Amino acid sequence: MSASTPTAVTAAVRKDAGDDPDVTDGLEVVATVSWNDGGEVTFSAGEGVGTVSKPGLQVPPGEPAINPVPRRMIAAAVRQVTSRGLHVQIAIPGGREIAGRTFNPRLGIAGGLSILGTTGIVRPYCTRALHDALRCAVDVAVACGQTALVLVPGAIGARAARARFSLCDQQLIEVGNAWGFVLDLLPRHSWRALLLVGHPGKLAKLAAGQWDTHSRRSDPPLGLLAELGGTGVGGQGPGAGAATTEGVFAVLDKRRRKEVGDALAARVRQAVADRLRTVWPVAVLLVDMSGQTLGCDGDLSPWR
């Protein structure tokens, strides 16, 4: 669908989630683009798109819940047409009602859904196909002679790992949420060392014994953070009321952030080592959404 006026144009598409069990499947996403007086590309939330109300997410409070990567992709697309200032409004009719079935309310996203993404690529969700692909990734690493493997949840961890270490493609595996499956594959082979790199929002769940880190099948790790650092999650003090791990770390001073990050990394490392029951060492590096180090535990020298 598309429509236009002398000052704006509107276009819409209907989301097809494919095999992914996504509550937003079939919803219409509507973009309205109009001129603005500045030279920038600006954004606003239309009907059904939420507004960030708490710190700790990738965009600050008061901003529409449109993540940085989708913003960059939208800006790049419109810049192919004009260099003038533009305003982009994204709407999802019915999104407010659907948002109540997601984690958005507890994360501090009010009034609707989020426009998410770190790559712009939707990967179909099929457990068997995912496991087959991960098994192949481990086998390829072995066949290529890799002995110091790096596991990451996704794009944030992958970028951080590649920025810090000289890695070949076969050495780094994106696990997604299937941590238990991948870790159980590893003892079949001989490794020199294993490194986990990623955001604590995912990796902290391993310390709590949650080996499938999908948000539908695991709990947020805020309670563990409170236990480790006395951060005041759910009570008083720094971090009180924070809805995400990023929000908890964001309010800690530099020294305390490192203490809590290192303690959390140690708990993750120990949980993984206990599951593996092997003699080869495990290391953990935790990073925030921008890729900055929050904490680490274990020997990183095999990847230097």
VORO-950740 format. One record per residue: x, y, z of N, C-alpha, C in turn. Coordinates in pm, whole numbers, plus 50000, padded with zeros to 5 digits. Each point is the difference from the previous one (the first is absolute). Layout:
BEGIN
XYZXYZXYZ;...
END
This chain:
BEGIN
500834988150000499175011950000500875012450000;499605010449926500725012750005499035011349972;500355011850050499205012149977500915011950014;499605011449943500855011850010499175012750002;500605010550057499455013649999501135008949951;499765013049984501105008749957501195000450097;499784996450126501105001150098500404986850064;499324989249970500314987250066499624988349911;500644988950026499664987649930499924988750104;499034991249982499804988950092500044986949925;500704990350055500054986649942499894989850112;499464988449967499804989650103500314986349942;500494991350089500204986049965499424991550112;499704987549968499494990950103501114990150036;500254998750129501114991450044499664985449981;500944992849942499904985449988501144994150082;499674994050113501034994650089500504986449958;499464994449891500464987049954499764989350106;501074992450032499894989250098500165004850143;500325012850019500255005250133498685001750075;499884994350123498775001750078499925014050058;499635009549920500075014250033498605005750013;499715006450115498665005650021499715011649905;501035005449936499785011249907499774995349857;499974987149977499784994849865498675005149945;500045005349879498785004949934499665014450027;500725006650092499715014050028500505009049886;499315011049982500395009849900500985010050062;501075003049929500985009950044499905011849901;499725011750055499705011749918501075010750021;500615004749893500995010750007499475012249928;500045011550070499615012849940501215009350003;500415004749884501195008349988499585013949954;500495010250073499675013849967501265008650011;499945011949940501145009250008500105005950140;501225002950045500155008150120500965011549970;500085009450094500775012149976501504998150018;500404989750073501434997650020500574991649888;501254996450013500624991849898500094985350037;499454996350118500154986450051498794991549966;500184987050022498884990649994499554997550143;498775003750031499474998450135498894989650002;499664995250121499064988950012498955003050106;498834994349982498985000750104499194987249998;499314997450113499174988150013498575003349963;499474993049902498605001249967499184990050078;498794997949958499104990750067500644986150014;500014994850122500454986450022501494998250016;500775010649987501444999250025500285006450135;500764993450085500205004650136501015011350012;500035005750120500975010250037500804994850120;501305001949996500864995350108499765008750124;499784993250114499705007450124501004997450111;500944990649980500994996950102501384999249938;501055002850079501374999049947500414985449984;501074998149922500574986749985499774993549866;499155006149917499784994849866500945007149903;499934996349872500955005549903499675014349958;498815004650033499655014149977499555005950134;500205012850021499715005950131498525002050025;499625001950127498605002750033499475012149924;498744999149961499355010749926500064998249850;500874991349954500154997549856499064988949955;499585000149873499224988749949500834987350005;499354988850025500694987250016500384994349863;500885007249933500564995949870501494998950021;500544988049994501394997650036500995006349902;501275001450041500985006949916500204994149861;500064986549989500224994249867498845002849906;498734997850038498915004049911500035014949965;500385008550094500105014349968501045002549892;501164993550015501045002049899499574994849864;499314988749999499554994349873498965009049933;499095005450080498985009049945500665012749947;500925005650078500695012249957500784997749871;500674988549993500774997049878499094998849880;498824994250019499064998349889499495013549948;499605008950092499465012849954501105008949944;501234998250047501115008149947500344996249857;499534988649953500164996549861499125008649910;499015006650062499035007949924500245014950015;500335004550121500165014450024500955002450116;500645011549998500865004250111499275009950091;498755003449968499235009450082499594993650133;499625008650095499534995150128498684992749986;499894988750070498804991849992499574995450138;498694998450015499474994250122499304986949965;500354989450074499434986749974499174995850121;498734997549976499144994650105499694985449967;500224991350098499704985749984498804996750087;499014993549940498804996050073499734985149975;499404993650100499584986049988498584999250054;498985001649916498624999350049499754986950075;499455001450119499774988350086501194996650088;501085007449986501214996950074499865001950149;499215009650044499845002350144499434987650068;499014993849938499384988250060500964988149998;500704998249889500934988749988501165001650099;500425012350027501155002450088499784994350139;498734999250042499704994350130500364985250011;500254993549885500364985849999501524998349984;500735011050008501454999549988500645004750131;501335000850000500725004850118500075015350004;499465006749901500165014649995499535007350124;498834996950057499585007550119501004999250114;500574988050026500934998850112501375005849966;500325001449870501275005949960499965015349999;498815005750018499915014550000499745005949863;499294992649916499575005149869498495001550006;499555012349999498595003050024499265002549870;498804994549992499085003949893500094992149872;500844989749995500044992649876501214991249985;500254996049875501074990849965501305007349972;501074992249986501325005549969500384996349857;500805008749937500604996949871501434995850032;500274986949995501244994550050500924995749886;501144994150039500904994049901501425004850016;500944991049973501415003749999500654997449865;499314992749911500564997149868499075003649886;498715001250028499045002249892499594987249931;500454988650051499714987149939499164991750097;498864995149954499184991150080500424985749970;500384992850104500414986149983498844991050040;499514991549908498884991250032500314991450121;499004998050084500194992550123499494985849980;500904990550006499654985849994501054992950085;499594993850109500964994450094500904989649934;499424991149924500804989549938501015005849902;499545009449915500915006149903501115007850071;499645007050109501005007550076501044990750059;499564989150061500934990550059500904993749893;499434996949885500814994449892501095009949957;499625012749991500965010249957501115001850104;499624999850128501005001650106500934987950008;499454988249981500844988049998501015000849886;499555004749885500905001749885501085010350031;499625011050068500975010550032501114994650089;499644991750098501014994050087500884990449921;499384991949914500774990449920500975007149905;499565011149943500875007649910501185005950078;499735005150119501095005450082501044989350028;499544988050032500924988950027500794996449874;499284999149887500654996249874501035010349956;499795012550037500935010749962501145001650101;500054991250099501105000250094499885010250111;498815005250022499815009850107499994993050135;500735005550095500054994150134499605009750110;499885012949966499595010250098498725006549947;498874994150036498705003949946499465012350072;499225008149927499325011650058498514998549973;499195000150106498554999149988499385013450038;499045004549919499305012750026498514997849983;499175008050069498554998949979499575004949862;500625011249954499595005949874500905011349957;499425010149935500795010449934500815008550098;499455003250116500725008450096501284992950046;499884987550038501164992450042500994997849887;499494997449880500884997649885500835012449969;499375011650000500745012449972501065002450106;499644998050127500965002250109501174990449990;499744987449968501064990149990500945003349886;499465003649886500845003149884500795012850021;499445009350077500715012650025501204998050093;499944989850085501064998050099501024989549961;499574990449919500874988649971500094997849849;501074993749959500184996349859499434986149981;498794999249945499284987449989499734996649853;500034987349969499544995849868498524996550009;499344999349886498564997849999499604987050069;500784989549980499634987050056500164999450152;500745009650055500314999850143498855005650083;499155008249940498935006950072498664994149961;499214996050098498694994049975498925008150072;498975004149926498845006850059499024989450048;499874999150131499214989450062498525003550002;499675012949997498615003950019499584997250143;498954992050016499534996450135500324985650037;500634992549908500154985550018501294996450073;500215005650116501264998150072500164985750051;498974994350054500114986550049500364990349888;499355001549886500264991249887501455000949955;500515012349982501365001749951501034995450102;499815003650125500974996050102500084984850012;498894993249981500014985450009500704993649880;500135007449890500744994949884501515000450023;500475009750076501435002950004500864988950058;499604992950107500894989850057500314988349906;499324999349888500284989449902501315002749926;500515012050014501215003949927501065004750099;501195002249948501125004550083500235014949977;499915007850107500175014449990501145004550092;500585011249963501035006050085499375009650100;498935007149957499345009950087498675004049937;499135005550083498695004749955499755013950057;499505009149915499685013650042498565003249966;499275005850096498655005149977500065015250004;499445006549899499965014649994498575004349972;499495009450080498645004649972499465009150108;498775003949980499305008950093499494992050119;500095005650121499554992650118498504997150000;499225007449922498584996949991499754985849953;500924994649920499934986149957500884991050086;501285003550011500954990850063499754998150148;499455010050070499744998350143498994988950026;499164997049902499034989350018500694986450016;501194998549940500734987550014500424997750144;500375010850068500394998850141498844995450086;498795002549955498814995750074499514986449953;500794993249916499634986749954498954999949892;499825011349930499045000849891500774998749869;499944988149939500844996949885499315002549867;498725003250004499275005349884499635014250038;500665009949941499875013950047498925007949927;499164993249922498895007149935499125006450107;499535012149974499255007450101498704992950041;499474991649912498784992750035500274988150091;501254995750001500324987750073501035002250110;500265012450035500945003050107499585012950067;500575002350117499655011850079501085010649991;499655012850010501025010550003500944997950118;501295003549985500984997150106500155011050103;498995008450018500145011350091500204995650145;499354989150039500184995250136501434995750029;500644993949901501394995950017500915012150014;499735010549923500795012350012499865006150138;498784999850053499785005450135500784992050103;500014986849983500734991350093501515002749994;500525001949879501445001749983500505013450050;499235010549969500555013250023499295008850098;498914995350059499255009050086499595012449924;499574998049874499735011449913498675006750028;499224994350089498735006350031498904996649903;500204989849914498954996349907498764995850077;498915006549970498754997050068499925005750140;501015007750042499975005650134500565013950002;500995002450087500585013250015501425000049943;500535012049978501395001249957500145000449851;501265000449950500255000649856499364988249928;499365003049890499374989549922498574997250039;499505006150109498634997550042499035003949889;499134990949967498995002649898500464997649859;501274996749979500494997349865499324987649946;499605000649873499264988949941500874990949917;501275003749977500894992049918501384999350064;500804990049959501374999250050500805012249955;499765004849880500715011949952499715011850091;498735001250043499635010950089500674999250136;500154987750051500684998350129501445004649990;500724995349899501415003649985500175014949972;499035005949929500145014049958500065009550119;499364996650112499955009250113501134997650100;500814989649978501114997450090501215008449961;500795004250100501235007149966501014990149942;501085005149943500944991849925500574988550083;500395002950125500584989750084499004989250032;498795004150040498974990250037499534991949879;499945006649885499604993049878500974988549969;501305002850016500994989549973499904988850103;499785003550127499884989850103498834990749971;498855005949970498814991849973500184992249871;500575006649897500234993149873500944988250014;501095001950074500964989050020499364988550081;499235003750101499354989750082498994992049918;499275007049915499024993249915500704991149898;501085005149939500764991949904500534987350066;500455001250125500514988350072498914989750022;498795004650031498894990750020499634993149869;500005007549892499704994049869501074989649965;501265003850019501104990949966499914987050080;499725001250128499924988150084498844991049958;498855006149968498844992149957500294992549872;500665006549905500344993549873501024989050022;501035002750081501024989950028499394987850068;499065002350091499354988950069499194991449903;499345006649904499214992349903500904992049907;501125006049961500914993249906500764988550066;500375001450128500724989650074501284995949925;500745009849955501224997349924501195006850069;501204996849951501205005850059500445012549926;499455002849881500445011949929499325012550055;500745011250001499525012150068498895007249925;499195007050079498915008249948500235014450044;499715009449912500075014250034498715006749956;499655011050066498775007449970500315014849994;499525006649895500115014549985498615005849980;499585008650092498685006449992500145014149946;499135003749906500045013349940498605006250003;499975013449996498705006749992499575000949853;498885006649975499465000349865500885007549901;500875008850051500925007149912501324992549984;500134988650066501214992049987501075002950103;499725008750096500985003250103500024989050107;501174997350054500164989350098499295003250131;499214990550049499375001050132500744991650103;500544988849957500714991350092500554987949927;500954993350061500554987849939500544990950109;500144987349963500574990350091500644989049916;501184995450043500714989749927501135005849917;500784991449942501195003749923499645002849855;500215012349955499695004049863501184998549905;501134995650051501214999749917499914990949877;499224989050001499954991849878499435007349878;499345011450022499395007349888500725013049971;501065003050074500735012649978500824999349873;
END
